[in-house]
Amino acid sequence: MSTRATFDPQEVEFMSEETMIKIVPLYDMDRIDLITGSIGPFTANESIAEVPLWIAMTLRKKGKCRVIQPDWLKAIQLRDTFEKEVASVSFAAGDDFEDQHLIRAKIEDIENFRHDKMKMGLRRISAVDGPMFGFVLNNISAMEINRNREFVCTSLHNLRQIDGANEEEEDEEEDEQANEEQDDDDN
């Protein structure tokens, strides 16, 4: 069970391979039906086809197509994108505020306290006999949820596994006791 909010580099690369790009086929091919849709038909050097990146990479590796450079990957477009990023620096008015260092420290204290509350809530869940489905956290921000999501989800998953193992042990003990009582009754 994975409830991660982030992806590792290999997963991001895999997902990006579904990006549609244009190619010039160097061979003739009939239409192919894929799970995500159809591609083709191709006519060598006469048509431009839009295909997922993974197909373009495979065909190019085999010498069966030429990839058309996407506009967003041209030098002028990349330069324009960079200039827009530089011009629109994220809003930060820290210099305008009094006691900005104290404010940052207090915000960090609040975040750390809330993180500790999450840990305490998880400890309470693990100490309860029987099912406990959660704990209350008031006024938590989306950033704090995202920062702690993997930790909390992994902890809850591990607690569920431990609880399941404990239930199996209890069931086995009850079965053994019932068998012993049955054996005593038979004798």
FITOR-631526 format. One record per residue: residue number from 1; residue in one letter; x, y, z of N, C-alpha, C, O, CB in turn. Coordinates in Angstrom, 2 decimals, padded with zeros to 5 digits. Glycine has a CB too. Example, Ala and Ser with C-alpha at 12.3 -4.5 7.8 and 13.67 -1.06 7.14 Angstrom:
<pts>
PT    k  r      n_x      n_y      n_z     ca_x     ca_y     ca_z      c_x      c_y      c_z      o_x      o_y      o_z     cb_x     cb_y     cb_z
PT    1  a   013.19  -005.69   007.80   012.30  -004.50   007.80   013.20  -003.30   007.80   014.24  -003.32   008.46   011.31  -004.47   009.05
PT    2  s   012.85  -002.25   007.08   013.67  -001.06   007.14   012.90   000.03   007.87   013.41   001.14   008.04   014.08  -000.60   005.72
</pts>
This chain:
<pts>
PT    k  r      n_x      n_y      n_z     ca_x     ca_y     ca_z      c_x      c_y      c_z      o_x      o_y      o_z     cb_x     cb_y     cb_z
PT    1  m   000.84  -001.18   000.00   000.00   000.00   000.00   000.88   001.24   000.00   001.67   001.44   000.92  -000.96   000.00   001.21
PT    2  s   000.75   002.04  -001.02   001.56   003.24  -001.10   000.65   004.46  -001.13  -000.25   004.55  -001.96   002.47   003.21  -002.35
PT    3  t   000.89   005.38  -000.24   000.10   006.60  -000.19   001.02   007.81  -000.29   000.71   008.88   000.23  -000.74   006.67   001.10
PT    4  r   002.13   007.63  -000.96   003.09   008.72  -001.08   002.53   009.86  -001.91   001.72   009.65  -002.82   004.38   008.21  -001.70
PT    5  a   002.96   011.06  -001.59   002.55   012.23  -002.36   003.63   012.62  -003.36   003.42   013.50  -004.19   002.25   013.41  -001.43
PT    6  t   004.75   011.97  -003.29   005.86   012.30  -004.18   006.25   011.06  -004.97   005.87   009.94  -004.62   007.07   012.85  -003.39
PT    7  f   007.00   011.28  -006.03   007.45   010.19  -006.87   008.97   010.22  -006.93   009.58   011.28  -006.85   006.84   010.28  -008.29
PT    8  d   009.57   009.04  -007.07   011.02   009.03  -007.23   011.34   009.32  -008.70   010.44   009.27  -009.54   011.63   007.66  -006.78
PT    9  p   012.61   009.64  -009.03   012.95   010.05  -010.40   012.57   009.03  -011.47   012.16   009.42  -012.56   014.43   010.30  -010.48
PT   10  q   012.68   007.74  -011.17   012.31   006.73  -012.16   010.82   006.76  -012.46   010.41   006.57  -013.60   012.72   005.33  -011.67
PT   11  e   010.00   006.99  -011.44   008.55   007.07  -011.65   008.18   008.29  -012.48   007.31   008.22  -013.35   007.81   007.09  -010.31
PT   12  v   008.83   009.42  -012.21   008.57   010.64  -012.98   008.97   010.42  -014.43   008.25   010.81  -015.35   009.33   011.85  -012.38
PT   13  e   010.13   009.79  -014.64   010.57   009.49  -016.01   009.57   008.59  -016.72   009.23   008.83  -017.88   011.97   008.83  -015.99
PT   14  f   009.10   007.56  -016.04   008.13   006.64  -016.62   006.86   007.38  -017.04   006.35   007.17  -018.14   007.79   005.51  -015.63
PT   15  m   006.34   008.24  -016.16   005.11   008.98  -016.48   005.33   009.96  -017.63   004.44   010.17  -018.45   004.62   009.74  -015.24
PT   16  s   006.53   010.56  -017.70   006.80   011.52  -018.77   006.85   010.86  -020.14   006.69   011.53  -021.16   008.10   012.25  -018.51
PT   17  e   007.07   009.56  -020.17   007.14   008.85  -021.45   005.79   008.78  -022.15   005.72   008.36  -023.30   007.68   007.45  -021.25
PT   18  e   004.71   009.19  -021.47   003.39   009.27  -022.11   003.17   010.61  -022.81   002.15   010.80  -023.46   002.29   009.04  -021.08
PT   19  t   004.13   011.56  -022.67   004.03   012.85  -023.34   003.98   012.64  -024.85   004.79   011.90  -025.41   005.21   013.77  -022.95
PT   20  m   003.04   013.30  -025.49   002.90   013.16  -026.94   003.89   014.08  -027.65   003.99   015.27  -027.33   001.44   013.48  -027.39
PT   21  i   004.62   013.52  -028.62   005.54   014.32  -029.44   005.34   013.93  -030.90   004.74   012.91  -031.22   007.02   014.11  -029.00
PT   22  k   005.87   014.79  -031.79   005.70   014.55  -033.23   006.95   013.88  -033.79   008.07   014.18  -033.40   005.42   015.88  -033.97
PT   23  i   006.70   012.97  -034.74   007.79   012.28  -035.44   007.51   012.28  -036.93   006.37   012.47  -037.37   007.96   010.82  -034.91
PT   24  v   008.57   012.08  -037.70   008.44   011.80  -039.13   008.81   010.33  -039.29   009.98   009.97  -039.12   009.36   012.75  -040.02
PT   25  p   007.84   009.48  -039.62   008.14   008.05  -039.78   009.03   007.82  -041.00   008.88   008.50  -042.02   006.84   007.23  -039.90
PT   26  l   009.93   006.88  -040.90   010.82   006.52  -042.02   010.42   005.19  -042.62   011.21   004.57  -043.33   012.28   006.48  -041.55
PT   27  y   009.20   004.73  -042.34   008.70   003.47  -042.88   007.17   003.53  -042.93   006.56   004.38  -042.28   009.18   002.25  -042.02
PT   28  d   006.57   002.63  -043.67   005.12   002.54  -043.76   004.62   001.57  -042.69   005.22   000.53  -042.44   004.67   002.08  -045.19
PT   29  m   003.49   001.94  -042.07   002.93   001.07  -041.05   001.43   001.32  -040.96   000.97   002.45  -041.07   003.62   001.30  -039.68
PT   30  d   000.67   000.26  -040.76  -000.76   000.38  -040.54  -001.02   000.91  -039.13  -000.11   001.02  -038.31  -001.48  -000.98  -040.74
PT   31  r  -002.26   001.24  -038.88  -002.66   001.73  -037.57  -002.44   000.65  -036.50  -002.68  -000.53  -036.74  -004.13   002.19  -037.58
PT   32  i  -001.98   001.09  -035.31  -001.79   000.19  -034.17  -002.70   000.69  -033.05  -002.70   001.88  -032.72  -000.28   000.14  -033.71
PT   33  d  -003.46  -000.23  -032.46  -004.32   000.12  -031.32  -003.59  -000.22  -030.03  -003.19  -001.36  -029.80  -005.68  -000.64  -031.40
PT   34  l  -003.42   000.80  -029.20  -002.77   000.65  -027.89  -003.82   000.83  -026.80  -004.95   001.23  -027.09  -001.60   001.67  -027.71
PT   35  i  -003.47   000.53  -025.58  -004.39   000.72  -024.46  -004.80   002.19  -024.34  -005.96   002.50  -024.07  -003.75   000.25  -023.14
PT   36  t  -003.84   003.09  -024.56  -004.11   004.53  -024.40  -004.67   005.18  -025.64  -005.00   006.37  -025.61  -002.85   005.23  -024.00
PT   37  g  -004.80   004.46  -026.73  -005.32   005.03  -027.98  -004.64   004.39  -029.18  -003.88   003.43  -029.04  -005.13   006.55  -028.00
PT   38  s  -004.92   004.93  -030.35  -004.35   004.39  -031.58  -003.28   005.32  -032.13  -003.33   006.54  -031.92  -005.44   004.17  -032.64
PT   39  i  -002.30   004.74  -032.83  -001.30   005.53  -033.55  -001.25   005.02  -034.98  -001.57   003.86  -035.25   000.11   005.45  -032.87
PT   40  g  -000.84   005.90  -035.89  -000.73   005.51  -037.28  -002.03   005.76  -038.00  -002.98   006.29  -037.42  -000.32   004.05  -037.41
PT   41  p  -002.09   005.38  -039.25  -001.05   004.73  -040.05   000.08   005.70  -040.38  -000.10   006.91  -040.39  -001.65   004.15  -041.34
PT   42  f   001.26   005.13  -040.66   002.44   005.91  -041.03   002.73   005.71  -042.51   002.58   004.61  -043.05   003.65   005.50  -040.17
PT   43  t   003.16   006.80  -043.15   003.67   006.74  -044.52   005.06   007.32  -044.48   005.25   008.44  -044.02   002.74   007.51  -045.54
PT   44  a   006.04   006.58  -044.95   007.45   006.97  -044.86   007.68   008.36  -045.45   007.31   008.62  -046.59   008.33   005.95  -045.57
PT   45  n   008.30   009.23  -044.67   008.74   010.57  -045.05   007.63   011.48  -045.56   007.93   012.58  -046.04   009.78   010.46  -046.09
PT   46  e   006.39   011.09  -045.48   005.31   011.92  -046.01   004.39   012.47  -044.93   003.74   013.50  -045.14   004.49   011.13  -046.99
PT   47  s   004.33   011.83  -043.80   003.38   012.27  -042.78   004.11   012.61  -041.48   005.20   012.12  -041.20   002.32   011.19  -042.53
PT   48  i   003.46   013.46  -040.72   003.93   013.74  -039.36   002.93   013.07  -038.43   001.72   013.25  -038.56   004.05   015.31  -039.07
PT   49  a   003.44   012.30  -037.50   002.58   011.57  -036.57   002.86   012.04  -035.15   003.99   012.38  -034.80   002.80   010.04  -036.69
PT   50  e   001.81   012.05  -034.34   001.97   012.36  -032.92   001.86   011.05  -032.15   000.85   010.35  -032.23   000.90   013.40  -032.43
PT   51  v   002.91   010.74  -031.39   002.99   009.47  -030.67   003.52   009.72  -029.25   004.15   010.75  -029.01   003.90   008.45  -031.42
PT   52  p   003.28   008.79  -028.32   003.89   008.92  -026.99   005.42   008.87  -027.10   005.97   008.21  -027.98   003.37   007.80  -026.05
PT   53  l   006.07   009.56  -026.20   007.53   009.64  -026.20   008.18   008.27  -026.21   009.19   008.07  -026.88   008.01   010.43  -025.00
PT   54  w   007.62   007.30  -025.47   008.23   005.97  -025.40   008.24   005.29  -026.76   009.18   004.56  -027.08   007.50   005.09  -024.38
PT   55  i   007.21   005.52  -027.57   007.19   004.94  -028.92   008.21   005.65  -029.80   008.93   005.00  -030.56   005.77   005.04  -029.55
PT   56  a   008.26   006.98  -029.70   009.24   007.74  -030.48   010.67   007.29  -030.17   011.48   007.13  -031.07   009.09   009.25  -030.22
PT   57  m   010.96   007.07  -028.88   012.32   006.64  -028.50   012.62   005.26  -029.07   013.72   005.01  -029.56   012.46   006.61  -026.96
PT   58  t   011.64   004.36  -029.01   011.84   003.00  -029.54   012.06   003.03  -031.05   012.98   002.39  -031.56   010.63   002.10  -029.20
PT   59  l   011.21   003.77  -031.76   011.33   003.84  -033.22   012.64   004.51  -033.63   013.29   004.07  -034.57   010.14   004.60  -033.83
PT   60  r   013.02   005.58  -032.93   014.28   006.28  -033.27   015.48   005.36  -033.05   016.41   005.35  -033.85   014.43   007.56  -032.43
PT   61  k   015.46   004.61  -031.96   016.55   003.69  -031.67   016.71   002.66  -032.79   017.83   002.22  -033.07   016.31   002.98  -030.33
PT   62  k   015.60   002.28  -033.41   015.63   001.30  -034.50   015.82   001.96  -035.87   015.81   001.28  -036.89   014.35   000.48  -034.51
PT   63  g   015.99   003.30  -035.88   016.19   004.01  -037.13   014.93   004.11  -037.98   015.01   004.20  -039.20   017.26   003.34  -037.93
PT   64  k   013.76   004.09  -037.33   012.50   004.08  -038.07   011.74   005.40  -037.99   010.62   005.49  -038.51   011.62   002.97  -037.56
PT   65  c   012.32   006.42  -037.36   011.67   007.73  -037.35   012.69   008.81  -037.05   013.81   008.54  -036.61   010.52   007.76  -036.31
PT   66  r   012.26   010.05  -037.30   013.03   011.23  -036.93   012.14   012.03  -036.00   010.98   012.29  -036.32   013.50   012.07  -038.20
PT   67  v   012.66   012.43  -034.85   011.88   013.17  -033.86   011.89   014.65  -034.22   012.93   015.22  -034.52   012.44   012.95  -032.43
PT   68  i   010.70   015.27  -034.18   010.58   016.71  -034.42   010.71   017.41  -033.07   009.99   017.09  -032.12   009.22   017.07  -035.13
PT   69  q   011.63   018.36  -033.00   011.89   019.06  -031.74   010.64   019.84  -031.30   010.12   020.66  -032.06   013.09   020.02  -031.89
PT   70  p   010.15   019.58  -030.08   008.98   020.32  -029.58   009.32   021.80  -029.40   010.45   022.15  -029.08   008.48   019.72  -028.24
PT   71  d   008.32   022.67  -029.61   008.55   024.11  -029.45   009.06   024.45  -028.06   009.94   025.30  -027.92   007.26   024.88  -029.74
PT   72  w   008.52   023.80  -027.03   008.90   024.12  -025.66   010.33   023.73  -025.34   010.87   024.11  -024.30   007.96   023.45  -024.69
PT   73  l   010.96   022.96  -026.23   012.34   022.53  -026.01   013.33   023.27  -026.91   014.49   022.89  -027.00   012.45   021.03  -026.25
PT   74  k   012.86   024.33  -027.58   013.74   025.15  -028.41   014.40   026.20  -027.54   013.83   026.66  -026.55   012.95   025.82  -029.58
PT   75  a   015.63   026.59  -027.91   016.44   027.50  -027.09   015.71   028.80  -026.80   015.75   029.28  -025.66   017.76   027.80  -027.79
PT   76  i   015.06   029.39  -027.78   014.39   030.67  -027.56   013.25   030.53  -026.56   013.05   031.41  -025.71   013.85   031.23  -028.89
PT   77  q   012.50   029.45  -026.64   011.39   029.22  -025.70   011.92   028.98  -024.29   011.34   029.48  -023.32   010.54   028.01  -026.16
PT   78  l   013.01   028.24  -024.17   013.60   028.00  -022.85   014.12   029.30  -022.24   013.99   029.52  -021.03   014.75   026.97  -022.95
PT   79  r   014.71   030.17  -023.08   015.19   031.46  -022.59   014.01   032.30  -022.10   014.09   032.92  -021.04   015.97   032.21  -023.70
PT   80  d   012.92   032.33  -022.88   011.73   033.10  -022.48   011.16   032.57  -021.17   010.78   033.35  -020.29   010.66   033.04  -023.59
PT   81  t   011.10   031.27  -021.03   010.60   030.66  -019.80   011.47   031.06  -018.61   010.96   031.38  -017.54   010.55   029.12  -019.93
PT   82  f   012.78   031.03  -018.81   013.70   031.41  -017.74   013.49   032.87  -017.35   013.46   033.20  -016.16   015.16   031.18  -018.18
PT   83  e   013.36   033.75  -018.35   013.17   035.18  -018.06   011.86   035.42  -017.30   011.82   036.27  -016.41   013.17   035.99  -019.36
PT   84  k   010.80   034.70  -017.64   009.54   034.83  -016.92   009.70   034.39  -015.47   009.15   035.02  -014.56   008.43   034.01  -017.61
PT   85  e   010.45   033.32  -015.25   010.68   032.84  -013.88   011.44   033.87  -013.07   011.11   034.12  -011.91   011.44   031.51  -013.90
PT   86  v   012.47   034.48  -013.68   013.26   035.47  -012.97   012.42   036.70  -012.65   012.54   037.29  -011.58   014.50   035.87  -013.80
PT   87  a   011.55   037.10  -013.59   010.72   038.29  -013.41   009.63   038.08  -012.37   009.18   039.04  -011.74   010.10   038.70  -014.72
PT   88  s   009.19   036.87  -012.17   008.08   036.61  -011.25   008.54   035.85  -010.02   008.02   034.78  -009.71   006.96   035.84  -011.95
PT   89  v   009.52   036.40  -009.33   010.01   035.79  -008.11   008.84   035.68  -007.14   008.04   036.60  -007.02   011.19   036.61  -007.48
PT   90  s   008.75   034.57  -006.45   007.64   034.35  -005.51   007.53   035.50  -004.53   008.54   036.11  -004.15   007.83   033.03  -004.75
PT   91  f   006.32   035.79  -004.11   006.07   036.87  -003.16   006.68   036.52  -001.81   006.43   035.45  -001.25   004.57   037.14  -003.02
PT   92  a   007.48   037.41  -001.31   008.05   037.27   000.02   008.26   038.67   000.57   009.05   039.45   000.03   009.40   036.45   000.00
PT   93  a   007.56   038.99   001.64   007.64   040.34   002.19   008.32   040.34   003.55   008.05   041.21   004.38   006.26   040.95   002.31
PT   94  g   009.18   039.38   003.79   009.84   039.26   005.08   010.56   040.52   005.51   010.57   040.86   006.69   010.81   038.13   005.06
PT   95  d   011.17   041.23   004.55   011.91   042.44   004.88   010.99   043.55   005.39   011.44   044.47   006.08   012.69   042.93   003.67
PT   96  d   009.70   043.47   005.05   008.75   044.50   005.46   008.24   044.29   006.88   007.62   045.19   007.44   007.58   044.53   004.50
PT   97  f   008.48   043.15   007.47   007.91   042.81   008.77   008.91   043.07   009.89   010.12   042.88   009.75   007.46   041.34   008.80
PT   98  e   008.35   043.52   011.03   009.18   043.66   012.22   009.45   042.27   012.79   008.63   041.36   012.65   008.49   044.57   013.28
PT   99  d   010.57   042.10   013.43   010.93   040.86   014.12   010.81   039.63   013.22   010.33   038.58   013.65   010.04   040.67   015.33
PT  100  q   011.26   039.75   011.97   011.09   038.64   011.03   011.78   037.37   011.50   011.28   036.27   011.26   011.61   039.03   009.67
PT  101  h   012.92   037.49   012.17   013.62   036.29   012.65   012.82   035.61   013.77   012.74   034.39   013.84   015.04   036.65   013.15
PT  102  l   012.23   036.42   014.64   011.40   035.89   015.72   010.15   035.21   015.14   009.75   034.14   015.60   011.00   037.02   016.70
PT  103  i   009.55   035.84   014.13   008.36   035.27   013.49   008.69   033.92   012.87   007.95   032.95   013.05   007.79   036.23   012.42
PT  104  r   009.79   033.86   012.13   010.19   032.58   011.51   010.43   031.51   012.57   010.04   030.36   012.39   011.45   032.77   010.66
PT  105  a   011.08   031.89   013.66   011.35   030.93   014.73   010.04   030.43   015.35   009.91   029.24   015.63   012.24   031.56   015.82
PT  106  k   009.07   031.33   015.56   007.78   030.92   016.14   007.01   030.01   015.19   006.40   029.04   015.62   006.94   032.17   016.49
PT  107  i   007.04   030.33   013.90   006.37   029.46   012.92   006.99   028.08   012.93   006.29   027.07   012.87   006.44   030.08   011.50
PT  108  e   008.32   028.04   013.01   009.00   026.74   013.08   008.63   026.00   014.37   008.45   024.79   014.36   010.53   026.94   013.00
PT  109  d   008.53   026.74   015.48   008.10   026.12   016.75   006.71   025.50   016.61   006.47   024.39   017.08   008.11   027.16   017.89
PT  110  i   005.80   026.24   015.97   004.43   025.73   015.78   004.46   024.46   014.94   003.80   023.47   015.28   003.53   026.80   015.11
PT  111  e   005.21   024.48   013.83   005.31   023.29   012.98   005.87   022.10   013.74   005.35   020.99   013.63   006.18   023.58   011.75
PT  112  n   006.93   022.34   014.52   007.52   021.25   015.29   006.55   020.71   016.34   006.47   019.50   016.55   008.81   021.72   015.96
PT  113  f   005.80   021.61   017.01   004.83   021.18   018.00   003.74   020.33   017.36   003.35   019.30   017.90   004.20   022.40   018.71
PT  114  r   003.27   020.75   016.19   002.23   019.97   015.49   002.77   018.62   015.06   002.06   017.61   015.11   001.70   020.75   014.27
PT  115  h   004.03   018.58   014.63   004.65   017.30   014.27   004.70   016.39   015.49   004.42   015.20   015.41   006.08   017.53   013.69
PT  116  d   005.07   016.96   016.64   005.10   016.19   017.88   003.70   015.70   018.25   003.55   014.58   018.76   005.68   017.03   019.02
PT  117  k   002.66   016.53   018.00   001.28   016.10   018.27   000.93   014.90   017.40   000.24   013.98   017.86   000.28   017.26   018.01
PT  118  m   001.39   014.90   016.16   001.14   013.74   015.29   001.79   012.49   015.86   001.18   011.42   015.88   001.66   014.01   013.87
PT  119  k   003.02   012.64   016.32   003.72   011.49   016.92   002.97   010.99   018.15   002.81   009.78   018.33   005.16   011.87   017.30
PT  120  m   002.50   011.93   019.00   001.75   011.53   020.19   000.46   010.82   019.80   000.08   009.82   020.42   001.44   012.75   021.08
PT  121  g  -000.22   011.32   018.78  -001.45   010.68   018.31  -001.18   009.27   017.82  -001.97   008.36   018.09  -002.07   011.50   017.20
PT  122  l  -000.08   009.08   017.11   000.27   007.74   016.64   000.61   006.83   017.81   000.27   005.64   017.79   001.46   007.81   015.67
PT  123  r   001.27   007.36   018.84   001.57   006.55   020.03   000.28   006.13   020.72   000.16   004.99   021.17   002.47   007.34   021.01
PT  124  r  -000.69   007.06   020.79  -001.97   006.73   021.42  -002.69   005.65   020.64  -003.28   004.74   021.22  -002.85   007.97   021.52
PT  125  i  -002.64   005.73   019.32  -003.28   004.71   018.49  -002.63   003.36   018.74  -003.33   002.35   018.86  -003.18   005.07   016.99
PT  126  s  -001.31   003.33   018.83  -000.61   002.05   019.02  -000.86   001.47   020.40  -000.72   000.26   020.59   000.89   002.23   018.80
PT  127  a  -001.23   002.31   021.38  -001.45   001.82   022.74  -002.87   001.33   022.97  -003.15   000.71   024.00  -001.12   002.92   023.74
PT  128  v  -003.78   001.60   022.05  -005.19   001.24   022.23  -005.41  -000.21   021.84  -004.93  -000.66   020.80  -006.10   002.16   021.39
PT  129  d  -006.14  -000.95   022.70  -006.57  -002.30   022.34  -007.81  -002.17   021.48  -008.77  -001.51   021.87  -006.84  -003.20   023.61
PT  130  g  -007.80  -002.79   020.34  -008.94  -002.69   019.43  -008.72  -001.57   018.43  -007.71  -000.87   018.48  -010.23  -002.46   020.21
PT  131  p  -009.67  -001.41   017.53  -009.47  -000.43   016.46  -009.61   001.01   016.94  -010.51   001.34   017.70  -010.45  -000.69   015.36
PT  132  m  -008.70   001.84   016.47  -008.80   003.29   016.64  -008.45   003.85   015.28  -007.40   003.55   014.72  -007.83   003.85   017.79
PT  133  f  -009.32   004.66   014.75  -009.21   005.01   013.34  -008.52   006.33   013.07  -008.31   006.66   011.90  -010.54   005.03   012.75
PT  134  g  -008.16   007.09   014.06  -007.48   008.35   013.78  -007.34   009.20   015.02  -007.64   008.78   016.14  -008.22   009.11   012.73
PT  135  f  -006.88   010.42   014.79  -006.75   011.40   015.85  -006.96   012.77   015.25  -006.84   012.95   014.03  -005.36   011.29   016.55
PT  136  v  -007.29   013.74   016.08  -007.66   015.07   015.61  -006.45   015.99   015.62  -005.69   016.04   016.59  -008.79   015.67   016.48
PT  137  l  -006.27   016.71   014.52  -005.27   017.76   014.43  -005.97   019.00   013.88  -006.39   019.01   012.73  -004.04   017.33   013.52
PT  138  n  -006.09   020.02   014.70  -006.75   021.25   014.26  -005.74   022.23   013.67  -004.58   022.26   014.07  -007.50   021.90   015.42
PT  139  n  -006.21   023.03   012.72  -005.44   024.14   012.15  -004.14   023.73   011.49  -003.18   024.50   011.49  -005.14   025.14   013.22
PT  140  i  -004.08   022.55   010.93  -002.86   022.11   010.26  -002.90   022.58   008.80  -003.95   022.51   008.16  -002.70   020.55   010.35
PT  141  s  -001.78   023.05   008.30  -001.73   023.58   006.94  -001.48   022.47   005.92  -001.03   021.38   006.27  -000.64   024.66   006.82
PT  142  a  -001.78   022.77   004.67  -001.55   021.81   003.59  -000.06   021.45   003.51   000.29   020.31   003.23  -002.04   022.37   002.24
PT  143  m   000.81   022.43   003.74   002.25   022.17   003.68   002.66   021.21   004.78   003.48   020.32   004.55   003.04   023.49   003.80
PT  144  e   002.09   021.37   005.98   002.41   020.46   007.08   001.90   019.05   006.80   002.57   018.06   007.09   001.83   020.98   008.40
PT  145  i   000.70   018.97   006.23   000.17   017.65   005.86   001.10   016.98   004.87   001.44   015.81   005.01  -001.25   017.76   005.27
PT  146  n   001.51   017.72   003.85   002.39   017.16   002.83   003.73   016.75   003.42   004.27   015.69   003.08   002.61   018.17   001.70
PT  147  r   004.28   017.57   004.30   005.57   017.27   004.90   005.53   016.00   005.75   006.51   015.27   005.82   006.04   018.44   005.75
PT  148  n   004.39   015.74   006.40   004.29   014.62   007.33   003.53   013.43   006.78   003.43   012.40   007.45   003.62   015.08   008.59
PT  149  r   003.00   013.54   005.58   002.14   012.48   005.02   002.82   011.12   004.99   002.25   010.14   005.47   001.71   012.86   003.62
PT  150  e   004.01   011.05   004.45   004.67   009.75   004.32   004.94   009.13   005.69   004.74   007.94   005.89   005.99   009.89   003.54
PT  151  f   005.40   009.96   006.63   005.68   009.48   007.98   004.41   008.92   008.63   004.44   007.81   009.17   006.25   010.61   008.85
PT  152  v   003.31   009.67   008.57   002.07   009.24   009.22   001.50   008.01   008.53   001.11   007.05   009.20   001.04   010.38   009.21
PT  153  c   001.45   008.03   007.21   000.87   006.89   006.48   001.68   005.62   006.71   001.11   004.55   006.91   000.78   007.19   004.98
PT  154  t   002.99   005.73   006.67   003.85   004.57   006.92   003.64   004.06   008.34   003.56   002.85   008.56   005.33   004.92   006.68
PT  155  s   003.57   004.97   009.30   003.36   004.56   010.70   002.02   003.85   010.86   001.95   002.80   011.51   003.43   005.77   011.63
PT  156  l   000.96   004.41   010.28  -000.36   003.78   010.39  -000.37   002.41   009.72  -000.96   001.46   010.23  -001.44   004.67   009.77
PT  157  h   000.29   002.31   008.58   000.37   001.03   007.87   001.09  -000.01   008.74   000.64  -001.15   008.87   001.11   001.19   006.51
PT  158  n   002.22   000.39   009.34   002.97  -000.53   010.20   002.15  -000.94   011.42   002.18  -002.10   011.83   004.29   000.12   010.64
PT  159  l   001.43   000.01   012.01   000.58  -000.32   013.16  -000.50  -001.32   012.77  -000.80  -002.24   013.54  -000.05   000.95   013.74
PT  160  r  -001.10  -001.14   011.59  -002.12  -002.08   011.13  -001.53  -003.47   010.95  -002.17  -004.46   011.29  -002.74  -001.60   009.81
PT  161  q  -000.31  -003.55   010.40   000.33  -004.85   010.22   000.60  -005.51   011.57   000.36  -006.70   011.75   001.65  -004.71   009.43
PT  162  i   001.09  -004.73   012.52   001.37  -005.27   013.86   000.07  -005.73   014.50   000.01  -006.80   015.10   002.07  -004.21   014.75
PT  163  d  -000.98  -004.92   014.38  -002.28  -005.27   014.95  -002.80  -006.56   014.32  -003.36  -007.40   015.03  -003.29  -004.13   014.76
PT  164  g  -002.64  -006.71   013.02  -003.06  -007.94   012.34  -002.29  -009.15   012.83  -002.87  -010.22   013.00  -002.89  -007.80   010.83
PT  165  a  -000.99  -008.99   013.05  -000.17  -010.09   013.55  -000.60  -010.47   014.97  -000.65  -011.65   015.31   001.33  -009.72   013.52
PT  166  n  -000.90  -009.46   015.79  -001.36  -009.73   017.16  -002.68  -010.48   017.16  -002.88  -011.39   017.97  -001.50  -008.43   017.95
PT  167  e  -003.59  -010.10   016.26  -004.88  -010.79   016.17  -004.70  -012.25   015.77  -005.37  -013.13   016.29  -005.81  -010.08   015.17
PT  168  e  -003.77  -012.50   014.84  -003.50  -013.88   014.42  -002.97  -014.70   015.59  -003.38  -015.85   015.79  -002.50  -013.91   013.25
PT  169  e  -002.05  -014.11   016.38  -001.51  -014.82   017.54  -002.62  -015.12   018.55  -002.68  -016.22   019.10  -000.39  -013.98   018.20
PT  170  e  -003.50  -014.14   018.80  -004.60  -014.35   019.74  -005.52  -015.45   019.25  -005.97  -016.28   020.04  -005.38  -013.05   019.96
PT  171  d  -005.82  -015.46   017.94  -006.68  -016.51   017.37  -006.04  -017.88   017.55  -006.72  -018.85   017.88  -006.95  -016.24   015.88
PT  172  e  -004.71  -017.96   017.32  -004.01  -019.24   017.47  -004.05  -019.70   018.93  -004.26  -020.89   019.19  -002.55  -019.11   017.00
PT  173  e  -003.86  -018.76   019.88  -003.91  -019.11   021.30  -005.30  -019.61   021.69  -005.43  -020.58   022.43  -003.51  -017.90   022.16
PT  174  e  -006.34  -018.93   021.18  -007.71  -019.36   021.48  -007.97  -020.74   020.91  -008.61  -021.57   021.56  -008.73  -018.35   020.92
PT  175  d  -007.49  -021.01   019.69  -007.65  -022.33   019.08  -006.95  -023.40   019.91  -007.49  -024.48   020.12  -007.12  -022.34   017.64
PT  176  e  -005.71  -023.09   020.38  -004.97  -024.04   021.20  -005.70  -024.33   022.50  -005.79  -025.48   022.93  -003.55  -023.51   021.49
PT  177  q  -006.23  -023.28   023.14  -006.97  -023.47   024.39  -008.22  -024.31   024.16  -008.54  -025.18   024.96  -007.35  -022.11   025.00
PT  178  a  -008.91  -024.04   023.07  -010.12  -024.81   022.76  -009.76  -026.27   022.51  -010.48  -027.17   022.94  -010.85  -024.22   021.53
PT  179  n  -008.65  -026.52   021.81  -008.21  -027.90   021.56  -007.83  -028.60   022.85  -008.16  -029.77   023.04  -007.02  -027.91   020.59
PT  180  e  -007.13  -027.88   023.76  -006.75  -028.46   025.04  -007.99  -028.80   025.87  -008.06  -029.86   026.49  -005.83  -027.50   025.82
PT  181  e  -008.97  -027.89   025.86  -010.20  -028.15   026.61  -010.94  -029.34   026.02  -011.50  -030.15   026.75  -011.11  -026.90   026.60
PT  182  q  -010.94  -029.45   024.70  -011.58  -030.58   024.03  -010.88  -031.88   024.40  -011.54  -032.90   024.66  -011.58  -030.39   022.50
PT  183  d  -009.53  -031.85   024.42  -008.76  -033.04   024.80  -009.06  -033.44   026.24  -009.20  -034.62   026.54  -007.24  -032.78   024.62
PT  184  d  -009.17  -032.44   027.15  -009.48  -032.72   028.55  -010.88  -033.34   028.68  -011.08  -034.27   029.46  -009.40  -031.44   029.39
PT  185  d  -011.82  -032.84   027.90  -013.19  -033.38   027.93  -013.22  -034.80   027.41  -013.99  -035.63   027.89  -014.15  -032.50   027.12
PT  186  d  -012.39  -035.11   026.41  -012.34  -036.44   025.82  -011.73  -037.45   026.80  -012.06  -038.63   026.74  -011.55  -036.42   024.51
PT  187  n  -010.86  -037.01   027.68  -010.19  -037.93   028.63  -011.01  -038.09   029.83  -010.62  -038.82   030.74  -008.83  -037.44   029.01
</pts>
